[in-house]
Amino acid sequence: MPGPQRPAFEARSDDGGTITVVLSGDLDIVNRSWLARHLAEAMKQQPRRLVFDMAEISFADSAALRLIVRAGQLLPDGGRAVIHHPPPVVRRALQITGLDAHCDLT
């Protein structure tokens, strides 16, 4: 069994107020503060929409997913995080924790 995969975070913004965050690797207790710092930095741009591309995530614990969903709840006008391409492990964790009710899965 391979070991944990180092996470990566890339934020891209467009002129319409959308930030797309491309995540990869493992999001777990070891790198929770790393993820929180990157999310805080992205939120400084005051996006109107926040999209997470999670196609390359191999694992995400519930605390990491809560951070992501919470970032979406900070959007203006009752915005929600949009999670694109969640792998089955992420989709299942969102469902088990009930976080899927607080974000949009596409």
Beta strands, then each sheet from edge to edge (+ up, - down):
strand 1: 8-13
strand 2: 18-27
strand 3: 49-60
strand 4: 81-84
strand 5: 103-105
sheet 1: 1+ 2- 3- 4- 5-
end
